[in-house]
Amino acid sequence: MRVAVVGAGIVGVTTAYELQCDGHEVVVFERRASVAEETSFANAGVVAPGYVAPWAAPGMPRKMLGQLAGRHAPLRIASPPAPGQWQWVWRWWRSCDARTSSSHRAHMHRLARDSHDRLRALSHDLHLDFERTDGYLVLLRSQRELKQARAGLKLLAELGETFHLVDATRARQIEPGLNPETPLHAAIHLPGALVGNCRQFAHLLRLEAQRHGTEFRFQHEVQHIEPGSKPSLRLTVGDATAGAVTESFDAVVVCAALPSVSLLAPLGVRVPMIGVHGYSITAPLRHFEGHPDIGPRSAIMDEQYKVAVSRLGQRVRVAGNAELGGRLDTHNPAVLGTLYKVLDDWYPGCAQLAQVQAWKGARPMLPDGPPVIGRAGPAGVWLNLGHGSSGWALCAGSARLLADLMTGRAPAIDPSGLTPDRLR
């Protein structure tokens, strides 16, 4: 088949690659000038299947309300509200019951585990040389945090994840650069987690796809999809002064994150997705003779502030926060202040902050948690959408699942709970 992929974030790039591997002729349309220019640009880089879970969970509404207050709150509500934000919150709240949440977590973990394995296989088989390390350490500052983490540890064991609950001494052996002055009670170590540069991976995989015939058309924005046995796209090119262009395909796969909502609405496909903003700061690591352990070896998560600190080559990235509403081009100084605080708490002086790059991205989240992968309903239109803050962790498995479904091949994992049927 001749297939159009709309969107060249990490999900779009992996989808294009997997479709090309199945022998399809693939054309990718991206409104930006390159791959991974938006939500995939500067995320935390952590791929830890055991920590891929829906926001919608028992007790989360009360917990999140409690997190709204405070100088370093991990959740914030900004103005103006996103279109459909309060309807989204209502649907999210309804998905927080134990039975629904447990089912959605199982679906997400199944996909995350498969994606983790596929990501490692692609990296190995294609010799993709991107910044990466192994291991993830969740830091628990107090006995209270350890007590609160017990239920999560039980769930990790039930999911079959490999982890170790370690004391502060062992945690500091795993991450020697941790500040000895910051109180630390215990930590959860996930040695099998992968930490890597999502954007670098996207660029390398794009080159592999192009090498085998995939075409990438940048600065091409899709305006309309006409479904049918030969679905067509109406798109504008560059500054649109040349007018709209129409092109037909055998199938169209929509991987365009938030713009997908308005693109699909005229087709009768209602996707209850909003952008939940996340932040990161990235800076070069300092180098001190005789101090090789300055900065993280891999990645840590500060459980109190929900902030991750990752090593990406010779740089450090600090990522976190969830902001409902607000503008993508406006940075909240309080959020950035929290990121700087966590970096200084655990790795003081490790980064050249005069060269810091601050970033804010809109993570496309569905209220119940899992992404939607499969046939949209209108003829010839397929979806790979709604990965939220887990796009990097779910991209490879989602792409392989979508390619299997399009080809009519039995997928490696059960797609139930992930297909667009649940939106109806």
C-alpha positions in Angstrom: 0.0 0.0 0.0 0.9 3.6 -0.4 0.5 5.1 3.1 0.6 8.7 4.3 1.7 9.3 7.9 0.7 12.6 9.3 3.1 13.9 11.9 6.9 13.3 12.4 7.2 13.2 16.2 8.7 10.1 17.8 5.4 8.2 17.2 5.1 9.3 13.6 8.8 8.4 12.8 8.6 4.9 14.4 5.2 4.3 12.6 6.7 5.2 9.3 9.7 2.9 9.9 7.6 -0.1 10.9 5.3 0.4 7.9 8.3 0.6 5.6 9.6 -2.6 7.1 6.4 -4.3 6.0 6.9 -3.3 2.4 4.6 -0.3 2.2 5.4 2.9 0.3 5.4 5.6 3.0 5.2 9.3 2.8 5.4 11.4 6.0 4.0 14.9 6.2 5.2 17.2 9.0 4.4 20.9 9.5 7.8 21.6 11.1 11.2 21.7 9.4 12.4 18.4 10.8 11.4 15.4 13.0 10.8 15.6 16.8 10.4 19.4 16.8 7.5 19.6 19.3 6.5 17.2 22.1 9.4 14.8 21.3 12.0 17.6 21.5 13.3 17.6 25.1 11.5 15.0 27.3 13.1 13.3 30.3 14.3 10.4 28.1 13.2 7.6 30.6 11.8 4.3 29.3 10.7 2.4 32.4 7.7 0.2 31.7 6.8 -0.3 35.3 6.2 3.4 35.7 4.0 3.8 32.6 0.5 4.2 34.1 -2.7 6.2 33.6 -3.3 9.4 35.5 -6.8 8.1 36.1 -6.4 6.0 39.3 -8.2 5.6 42.6 -7.3 8.4 45.0 -5.8 10.6 42.3 -8.5 13.3 42.3 -7.9 14.0 46.0 -4.1 13.6 45.6 -4.0 16.1 42.7 -6.2 18.6 44.5 -3.6 18.4 47.3 -0.8 19.0 44.9 -2.3 22.3 43.5 -1.1 24.2 46.5 2.4 24.9 47.4 5.4 26.6 45.9 6.8 23.5 44.2 3.5 21.8 43.2 4.0 19.1 40.6 0.5 19.9 39.1 -0.7 23.4 38.2 -3.7 24.9 36.5 -3.0 27.9 34.2 -5.0 30.3 32.1 -6.6 30.2 29.7 -8.0 26.7 29.9 -7.4 24.4 27.0 -10.3 23.8 24.6 -12.4 21.0 26.1 -10.3 21.0 29.3 -13.2 20.7 31.9 -15.0 18.1 29.9 -11.7 16.2 29.8 -11.3 16.6 33.6 -14.8 15.2 34.0 -14.0 12.1 31.9 -10.7 11.7 33.7 -12.5 11.7 37.0 -15.0 9.1 35.9 -12.1 6.8 34.8 -10.5 6.9 38.3 -12.5 3.9 39.7 -10.4 0.9 40.6 -11.7 -1.5 38.0 -11.3 0.8 35.1 -7.9 2.1 36.2 -6.6 -1.4 36.8 -7.7 -2.5 33.3 -6.1 0.6 31.6 -2.9 0.1 33.5 -2.6 -3.5 32.4 -3.1 -2.4 28.8 -0.5 0.3 29.0 2.0 -1.9 30.8 1.6 -4.6 28.1 2.3 -2.1 25.4 5.2 -0.5 27.4 7.0 -3.8 27.9 6.7 -4.7 24.2 7.8 -1.2 23.3 10.9 -1.3 25.6 12.0 -4.6 24.0 11.4 -3.3 20.5 13.3 -0.1 21.2 16.3 -2.0 22.4 16.1 -4.4 19.4 16.0 -1.5 16.9 18.9 0.2 18.7 21.0 -3.0 18.5 20.0 -4.2 15.1 20.4 -0.8 13.3 23.5 0.2 15.4 21.8 3.5 16.3 24.4 5.6 18.2 22.3 7.9 20.4 23.0 9.2 23.9 21.8 6.5 26.2 22.4 4.8 29.6 20.7 2.1 31.7 19.0 2.2 35.1 16.5 4.4 36.9 16.5 5.4 40.5 13.4 6.7 42.3 14.5 8.6 45.3 12.4 8.6 48.5 13.4 11.4 50.8 11.5 10.1 54.0 10.0 7.2 55.7 6.6 8.6 54.8 7.4 8.5 51.1 8.6 4.9 51.4 5.3 4.0 53.1 3.3 5.7 50.3 5.4 3.8 47.7 4.6 0.3 49.2 1.5 -0.1 47.1 3.4 0.8 43.9 6.2 -1.7 44.8 3.5 -4.5 45.2 2.2 -3.6 41.8 5.7 -3.6 40.2 6.1 -7.2 41.6 2.7 -8.3 40.2 3.6 -6.9 36.8 6.9 -8.9 36.8 9.1 -5.9 36.8 12.7 -6.2 38.1 13.4 -3.7 40.8 15.3 -3.4 44.1 14.3 -1.5 47.2 17.6 -0.1 48.4 18.7 2.0 51.4 20.4 5.4 51.1 23.9 3.9 51.2 23.3 1.6 48.3 21.4 4.3 46.4 24.5 6.6 46.7 26.7 3.7 45.4 24.4 3.4 42.3 24.5 7.2 41.8 27.7 8.4 43.5 27.1 12.0 42.5 24.1 12.4 44.7 24.5 15.3 47.2 25.3 13.8 50.6 23.7 16.9 52.3 20.2 16.2 50.9 18.2 13.8 53.1 17.6 10.4 51.5 15.7 7.5 53.2 15.6 4.9 50.5 15.3 4.4 46.7 13.7 2.1 44.1 16.2 0.9 41.6 15.1 -0.3 38.2 18.3 -1.6 36.5 16.6 -2.6 33.2 15.1 0.8 32.5 16.5 2.7 29.4 17.4 6.4 29.5 18.0 7.9 26.1 17.8 10.9 23.9 14.4 10.6 22.2 15.1 13.3 19.6 18.4 11.8 18.5 16.8 8.4 18.1 14.1 10.0 16.0 16.6 11.6 13.7 18.6 8.3 13.3 15.5 6.2 12.7 14.4 8.8 10.1 17.6 8.3 8.2 17.2 4.5 8.3 13.6 4.9 6.9 14.8 7.2 4.2 17.5 4.8 3.3 14.9 2.2 2.5 12.6 4.5 0.5 10.4 6.4 3.0 9.8 10.0 1.9 9.7 12.8 4.5 8.0 16.1 3.4 8.7 18.8 5.9 6.8 22.1 6.1 3.8 20.3 4.7 0.7 20.9 6.9 -2.4 18.6 6.4 -5.6 20.7 6.4 -8.2 18.0 5.6 -8.5 14.3 5.2 -11.1 12.9 2.7 -11.8 9.2 3.7 -12.5 6.5 1.2 -11.0 3.5 -0.6 -8.4 6.0 -1.8 -8.3 8.6 1.0 -6.8 11.9 0.1 -5.1 14.7 1.9 -5.4 18.4 1.3 -2.3 20.2 2.5 -0.5 23.5 2.4 3.2 23.7 1.7 5.6 26.2 3.4 4.0 29.6 3.8 0.9 28.4 1.9 1.4 31.2 -0.8 1.1 28.5 -3.5 -2.3 27.4 -2.2 -3.6 23.9 -1.2 -2.4 20.6 -2.8 -4.4 17.4 -2.8 -2.8 13.9 -2.9 -4.4 10.4 -2.7 -3.1 7.3 -0.9 -4.3 3.8 0.0 -4.3 4.6 3.7 -3.7 7.5 6.0 -2.2 7.2 9.6 -2.8 10.2 11.9 0.1 10.6 14.4 -0.1 14.4 14.6 -0.7 14.7 18.4 -3.0 17.7 19.3 -3.6 19.0 15.8 -5.2 15.6 15.2 -8.3 16.6 17.2 -9.4 19.3 14.7 -8.2 17.2 11.7 -10.4 14.2 12.7 -13.5 16.1 13.9 -14.9 16.8 10.4 -14.8 13.0 9.9 -17.0 12.4 12.9 -14.0 11.0 14.9 -14.1 12.7 18.3 -10.8 12.3 20.2 -11.1 13.7 23.8 -7.5 14.8 23.9 -5.9 17.9 25.4 -2.3 19.1 25.8 -0.9 18.7 29.3 2.2 20.9 29.4 5.5 19.5 30.7 8.8 21.4 31.2 12.5 20.7 31.0 15.8 22.4 31.3 19.0 21.1 29.7 22.6 22.2 30.3 26.1 21.0 29.6 27.8 19.2 32.5 30.8 20.7 34.2 34.0 18.8 34.2 36.2 18.8 37.3 39.5 17.0 37.3 39.4 14.1 39.8 35.6 14.2 40.1 34.3 11.9 37.4 30.9 11.3 39.2 29.6 14.8 39.1 26.1 14.7 37.8 23.9 11.6 37.3 25.2 8.4 35.8 21.8 7.6 34.4 18.5 9.0 35.7 16.8 9.7 39.0 13.3 10.6 39.9 12.6 12.8 42.9 9.4 11.3 44.2 8.4 14.3 46.3 8.5 16.7 43.4 7.9 14.3 40.5 10.9 15.6 38.7 13.4 13.5 36.7 17.1 14.3 36.3 18.7 12.4 33.4 22.2 12.2 31.9 22.3 12.6 28.1 25.8 12.3 27.0 27.7 15.3 28.4 24.5 17.1 29.3 22.0 17.0 32.2 18.2 17.3 31.6 15.7 18.0 34.4 12.1 17.4 33.5 8.8 17.5 35.2 5.5 19.2 36.1 2.0 18.9 34.6 0.3 22.1 33.7 -3.4 22.1 32.6 -4.2 25.1 30.4 -2.0 28.0 29.7 0.0 29.0 26.6 2.7 26.9 25.0 4.9 30.0 24.4 4.7 31.2 28.0 7.0 29.6 30.7 5.9 29.6 34.3 8.9 30.9 36.4 7.6 28.9 39.4 7.8 25.6 37.5 11.3 26.3 36.2 12.2 27.2 39.8 11.2 23.7 40.9 13.4 22.1 38.2 16.4 24.2 39.3 15.7 23.4 43.0 15.7 19.6 42.4 18.8 19.8 40.3 20.5 21.8 43.1 19.2 19.5 45.8 20.8 16.4 44.3 23.6 17.6 42.0 24.7 21.1 43.1 27.1 22.8 40.7 27.1 20.0 38.1 25.7 22.0 35.2 26.8 25.1 33.3 23.6 27.0 33.9 24.7 29.9 31.8 24.1 27.7 28.8 20.7 26.2 29.9 18.0 25.5 27.4 14.4 25.8 28.8 11.6 23.9 27.0 7.9 23.4 27.3 5.9 20.8 25.4 2.2 19.9 25.1 1.8 16.2 25.8 -1.3 14.8 24.1 -3.3 13.1 26.8 -6.5 11.1 26.7 -8.6 11.2 30.0 -8.5 7.4 30.6 -4.8 6.9 30.0 -3.9 4.5 27.1 -3.3 5.7 23.5 -5.6 4.9 20.6 -4.1 2.6 18.0 -6.0 1.2 15.0 -8.7 1.8 12.4 -10.5 5.1 13.0 -13.8 4.3 11.5 -13.9 6.3 8.3 -12.5 4.3 5.4 -8.8 4.3 5.0 -8.0 6.3 8.2 -5.9 4.9 11.0 -4.8 6.4 14.4 -1.7 6.2 16.5 -2.5 8.9 19.1 -2.7 10.0 22.7 0.5 8.8 24.3 0.6 11.6 26.8 3.9 11.8 28.7 4.8 8.3 27.6 5.3 8.8 23.9 9.0 7.8 24.1 8.2 4.8 26.3 5.4 3.6 24.0 6.4 4.6 20.5 8.1 1.5 19.2 5.5 -0.9 20.5 2.7 1.3 19.3 4.2 1.6 15.8 4.6 -2.2 15.5 1.1 -2.8 16.8 -0.4 -0.4 14.2 1.7 -1.9 11.4 0.5 -5.4 12.3 -3.1 -4.3 12.4 -2.9 -2.5 9.0 -1.3 -5.6 7.4 -3.8 -7.9 8.9 -1.1 -9.8 10.8 -1.7 -11.2 14.3 0.0 -8.6 16.6 2.6 -9.6 19.2 0.4 -8.2 22.0 -3.3 -8.2 22.6 -4.7 -4.8 21.2 -7.8 -4.8 23.4 -8.2 -1.6 25.4 -5.9 0.2 22.9 -8.1 0.4 19.8 -10.3 3.4 18.9 -13.4 1.3 19.7 -13.3 2.5 23.3 -13.7 6.2 22.2 -17.1 5.3 20.8 
